[in-house]
Amino acid sequence: MYEKLFTPLKIGNCEIPNRLAVTAMVTNYCNEEGEVRGFATEQYIAYHEAKAKGGWGLIITEDYAVNPHAMGYKYVAGLWNDEQIE
């Protein structure tokens, strides 16, 4: 019944190592105040690294704000300036 669960799956040009997926979850692990607003914290990075090391084939991350006024909730990661990319 589960024979394909741990087999690779190709989506476009991307090969996923297995068919296990974890959906986005709101962690509130990013900075919310002032100049550092929207930056990923070490806790946020470690959270996603742990999921990746845990064997998930596909990880859907949580929301990312595209500008400082587009945050749906506090402590969301942002991608509105180059410093946030790393």
Secondary structure, DSSP 4 states (H G I P E B T S, - for coil): --TTTTS-EEETTEEESSS-EE-------B--SGGGTTPBPHHHHHHHHHHHHTT-SEE----EESSTT--SSTT-EE-SSGGGT-
